[in-house]
Amino acid sequence: MKTYAILSDIHGNSLALQAVLNDIQSRQVDTIINLGDHVFGALEPEVVAEMLRQYPDMICISGNTDREILESFEKPIIKDNMDRVKSLLSEQTLNWLKSLPQTASCDDLFFICHGTPESDDEYLLEEVTANGVFVYNDDVLVQRTSHIKERVILCGHSHVNRVIYLSNGKIILNPGSVGLPAYLGVGEHRFAMESMTPHAKYAIVKTDGNAINIEQINCTYDWQQASANALANGSEKWSQFLLHGRMPKDLRIR
C-alpha cells in the first residue's frame, strides 16, 4: 500500500498551508504532489515558498500564476496583487519557479497538470458557459484525456474539489484549493468558482494493488485571520472569498 497527498492552489496562504502540512504529518504519507499556483495572491508569498522548501522531495509543477509572475518581469501584467507579490519574492524563489515543469508523471500512476494537459489556464473538468459552470460529460472527458496513459489524472486551477470516475476506468481528481476557496473568474463569461466552505482543501490517495481509494480532506484553520490579512493587504474581495468560500452578496451572479 502507498499513500499520496495531493494539494494545489496554495496562493500564498501560509496559515492554510500549515494546517494541511500538519494534517499530512499526522498520516503515513509516502509522497506529496503539488499542482501549482504556489505563491500568488493577497497573502504571504515568500513565507509559503520558504515553507515549501522544507519539503525537497515534494513533487511540484507550475501553475498559471507561477508562470505569469515570471512573464511579468518581461512584459507587465495588469493583475491585482501582482506588483506586491513580485516585490516580496526572493531570487531563490524566482529561480525555483523557473525550474518547475508544466506537467509531470509519478509512479506510472498519476499524470500531473495544473489546468489541462495542454494548458495551465484552462479547466479540464469544467465548461464555462453563459448559463453557468458545468462539469463536462463522460464522453468529452474520455476524449480529452485519451492520450494520457496514467490511470489517475490530477488537475487543479478551478479550486473546486471533485473526483470523476470515467467509463474507461480512468479517474480525474481535483483536490480543491489549499489557500483560496472561491474566486470570480474572468473571460468571455462572468462566472464564479466556489467550493462553498472556507476550509483548506487537499486529497489523500491510497493505492493497494489495483485498488485506489480517494479521500477529500477539509482542514480547519484560522480563516478569519487569513481574511483579515488579505484585507490589510488591500484585497477586500480575497478577504471575503477566504471567509466564506463563496461569492459575497454584492458579487453574486444572478
C-alpha positions as CSV (number, residue, x, y, z in Angstrom):
1,M,0.0,0.0,0.0
2,K,1.2,3.5,-0.8
3,T,-0.3,6.9,0.3
4,Y,-0.1,10.1,-1.6
5,A,-1.1,13.6,-0.5
6,I,-2.4,15.8,-3.4
7,L,-2.5,19.6,-2.9
8,S,-3.0,22.5,-5.2
9,D,-3.6,26.3,-5.4
10,I,-1.9,27.4,-2.2
11,H,-1.9,31.0,-3.4
12,G,0.4,32.3,-0.7
13,N,-1.9,31.3,2.2
14,S,0.6,30.3,4.8
15,L,-2.0,29.6,7.5
16,A,-3.9,27.2,5.3
17,L,-0.7,25.5,4.1
18,Q,0.5,24.9,7.6
19,A,-2.9,23.3,8.6
20,V,-2.6,21.0,5.5
21,L,1.0,20.1,6.3
22,N,0.2,19.4,9.9
23,D,-2.6,17.1,8.8
24,I,-0.3,15.3,6.3
25,Q,2.3,14.8,9.0
26,S,-0.4,13.1,11.1
27,R,-0.8,10.4,8.4
28,Q,1.6,7.9,6.9
29,V,2.1,9.7,3.6
30,D,4.8,8.5,1.2
31,T,4.6,11.2,-1.5
32,I,3.3,14.7,-1.7
33,I,2.2,16.1,-5.1
34,N,1.6,19.8,-5.5
35,L,-0.2,21.0,-8.6
36,G,0.9,24.6,-8.7
37,D,-0.2,28.2,-8.1
38,H,2.0,28.3,-5.0
39,V,2.6,32.0,-4.1
40,F,0.4,34.4,-6.0
41,G,-2.3,36.3,-4.1
42,A,-3.1,38.7,-1.3
43,L,-1.3,36.9,1.5
44,E,2.3,35.7,2.2
45,P,4.1,34.6,-1.0
46,E,7.6,34.3,0.3
47,V,6.6,32.7,3.6
48,V,4.8,29.9,1.6
49,A,7.9,29.5,-0.7
50,E,10.1,29.1,2.4
51,M,7.7,26.5,3.8
52,L,7.7,24.5,0.6
53,R,11.5,24.5,0.6
54,Q,11.4,22.4,3.7
55,Y,9.9,19.6,1.6
56,P,12.6,19.0,-1.1
57,D,11.0,15.6,-2.1
58,M,7.6,17.2,-2.8
59,I,6.7,16.9,-6.5
60,C,5.8,20.3,-7.7
61,I,4.7,21.7,-11.1
62,S,4.0,25.2,-12.3
63,G,0.5,26.8,-12.3
64,N,-0.7,29.7,-14.4
65,T,0.0,32.3,-11.8
66,D,3.5,30.9,-11.3
67,R,4.1,31.4,-15.0
68,E,2.5,34.8,-15.0
69,I,4.8,36.1,-12.2
70,L,7.8,35.2,-14.3
71,E,6.4,36.6,-17.5
72,S,5.5,39.9,-15.8
73,F,9.2,40.7,-15.5
74,E,9.5,40.7,-19.3
75,K,6.1,42.2,-20.1
76,P,3.9,44.0,-17.4
77,I,0.7,42.1,-16.5
78,I,-2.1,44.2,-15.1
79,K,-3.4,42.0,-12.3
80,D,-4.4,42.7,-8.7
81,N,-1.6,41.8,-6.2
82,M,1.0,41.2,-8.9
83,D,3.3,44.1,-8.0
84,R,3.1,43.3,-4.3
85,V,3.9,39.6,-4.8
86,K,6.8,40.3,-7.0
87,S,8.3,42.8,-4.5
88,L,8.2,40.1,-1.8
89,L,9.7,37.2,-3.7
90,S,13.4,36.3,-3.2
91,E,15.7,35.4,-6.0
92,Q,15.8,31.9,-4.6
93,T,12.0,31.6,-5.0
94,L,12.0,33.1,-8.5
95,N,14.7,30.6,-9.6
96,W,12.6,27.8,-8.1
97,L,9.5,28.9,-10.0
98,K,11.6,28.9,-13.2
99,S,12.6,25.3,-12.5
100,L,9.1,23.9,-12.3
101,P,7.8,21.7,-15.1
102,Q,4.4,22.3,-16.6
103,T,3.4,18.6,-16.2
104,A,4.8,15.5,-14.6
105,S,4.2,11.8,-14.0
106,C,4.5,9.9,-10.8
107,D,4.9,6.1,-10.3
108,D,3.3,5.4,-13.7
109,L,0.0,6.0,-11.9
110,F,-0.5,9.8,-11.9
111,F,-0.4,12.3,-14.7
112,I,0.0,15.7,-13.1
113,C,-1.1,19.0,-14.6
114,H,-2.4,22.3,-13.3
115,G,-5.3,23.0,-15.7
116,T,-5.3,20.6,-18.6
117,P,-2.5,18.5,-20.1
118,E,-2.0,21.2,-22.7
119,S,-2.7,24.4,-20.9
120,D,-2.2,25.8,-17.3
121,D,-5.1,28.3,-17.6
122,E,-7.9,26.1,-19.0
123,Y,-10.2,23.9,-16.9
124,L,-10.1,20.2,-17.5
125,L,-13.4,19.3,-15.8
126,E,-15.5,22.4,-16.1
127,E,-17.1,24.2,-19.0
128,V,-17.8,27.9,-18.5
129,T,-21.0,29.0,-20.4
130,A,-23.3,32.0,-20.4
131,N,-25.6,29.9,-18.2
132,G,-23.0,28.9,-15.6
133,V,-20.2,26.4,-14.9
134,F,-20.9,22.8,-15.7
135,V,-18.8,19.6,-15.5
136,Y,-18.2,18.0,-18.9
137,N,-20.0,14.8,-19.8
138,D,-18.1,11.5,-19.6
139,D,-17.6,11.1,-23.3
140,V,-16.0,14.6,-23.5
141,L,-13.6,13.8,-20.6
142,V,-12.7,10.4,-22.0
143,Q,-11.8,12.1,-25.3
144,R,-9.9,15.0,-23.7
145,T,-7.7,12.5,-21.7
146,S,-7.5,9.7,-24.3
147,H,-3.7,10.4,-24.8
148,I,-2.9,10.1,-21.1
149,K,-1.5,6.6,-20.3
150,E,-1.7,7.1,-16.5
151,R,-4.8,5.9,-14.7
152,V,-5.2,8.9,-12.4
153,I,-5.2,12.4,-13.8
154,L,-4.5,15.2,-11.3
155,C,-5.6,18.7,-12.0
156,G,-6.3,22.0,-10.1
157,H,-7.0,25.5,-11.3
158,S,-10.7,25.6,-10.6
159,H,-10.2,25.4,-6.8
160,V,-13.3,23.1,-6.6
161,N,-12.6,19.6,-5.2
162,R,-14.0,16.9,-7.4
163,V,-13.4,13.2,-8.2
164,I,-14.7,12.0,-11.5
165,Y,-14.6,8.3,-12.4
166,L,-14.6,7.8,-16.2
167,S,-16.2,5.0,-18.1
168,N,-12.8,3.9,-19.4
169,G,-11.5,3.2,-15.9
170,K,-9.5,6.4,-15.5
171,I,-10.0,8.8,-12.6
172,I,-9.7,12.6,-12.7
173,L,-9.1,14.2,-9.3
174,N,-9.1,17.9,-8.4
175,P,-8.1,18.2,-4.7
176,G,-9.5,21.7,-4.4
177,S,-7.5,24.7,-3.2
178,V,-5.4,24.8,-0.1
179,G,-5.5,28.6,0.1
180,L,-8.3,30.2,-1.9
181,P,-11.7,28.5,-1.6
182,A,-13.5,30.8,-4.1
183,Y,-12.8,33.4,-6.8
184,L,-14.5,35.4,-9.5
185,G,-13.5,34.2,-13.0
186,V,-12.7,36.4,-16.0
187,G,-13.1,35.6,-19.6
188,E,-15.9,35.5,-22.2
189,H,-18.4,35.0,-19.4
190,R,-18.6,36.3,-15.9
191,F,-18.5,33.3,-13.5
192,A,-17.8,32.2,-10.0
193,M,-15.7,29.2,-8.8
194,E,-17.0,28.4,-5.3
195,S,-16.1,25.4,-3.0
196,M,-18.8,26.6,-0.6
197,T,-16.7,26.2,2.6
198,P,-13.7,28.2,3.9
199,H,-11.6,25.2,4.7
200,A,-8.1,24.4,3.4
201,K,-8.6,21.5,1.0
202,Y,-6.5,18.7,-0.2
203,A,-6.8,15.0,-1.1
204,I,-5.4,11.7,0.1
205,V,-5.0,8.8,-2.4
206,K,-4.2,5.3,-1.1
207,T,-3.3,2.5,-3.5
208,D,-3.2,-1.2,-2.8
209,G,-2.6,-3.2,-5.9
210,N,-5.2,-2.1,-8.4
211,A,-7.4,-0.6,-5.7
212,I,-7.4,3.2,-5.5
213,N,-9.1,4.9,-2.6
214,I,-9.6,8.7,-2.5
215,E,-10.4,10.9,0.4
216,Q,-11.1,14.6,0.1
217,I,-9.9,16.5,3.2
218,N,-11.2,19.8,4.6
219,C,-8.8,21.3,7.2
220,T,-10.0,23.8,9.7
221,Y,-7.6,26.7,10.1
222,D,-7.8,30.4,11.2
223,W,-9.5,31.7,8.0
224,Q,-10.7,34.8,10.0
225,Q,-7.0,35.8,10.4
226,A,-6.3,35.0,6.7
227,S,-9.2,37.1,5.7
228,A,-8.0,40.0,7.9
229,N,-4.5,39.6,6.4
230,A,-5.9,39.9,2.9
231,L,-7.9,42.9,3.8
232,A,-4.8,44.6,5.4
233,N,-3.0,44.0,2.1
234,G,-5.7,45.9,0.3
235,S,-7.8,43.0,-1.2
236,E,-11.4,43.2,0.0
237,K,-12.5,40.5,-2.5
238,W,-9.9,38.0,-1.3
239,S,-10.9,38.7,2.3
240,Q,-14.5,37.7,1.5
241,F,-13.5,34.7,-0.6
242,L,-11.3,33.4,2.3
243,L,-14.0,33.9,4.9
244,H,-16.9,32.3,3.1
245,G,-15.7,30.0,0.3
246,R,-18.3,31.6,-2.0
247,M,-19.1,34.9,-3.6
248,P,-20.2,37.8,-1.3
249,K,-23.7,39.1,-2.0
250,D,-22.5,42.2,-3.9
251,L,-20.6,40.0,-6.3
252,R,-23.3,37.3,-6.6
253,I,-24.0,36.2,-10.1
254,R,-27.7,36.0,-10.9
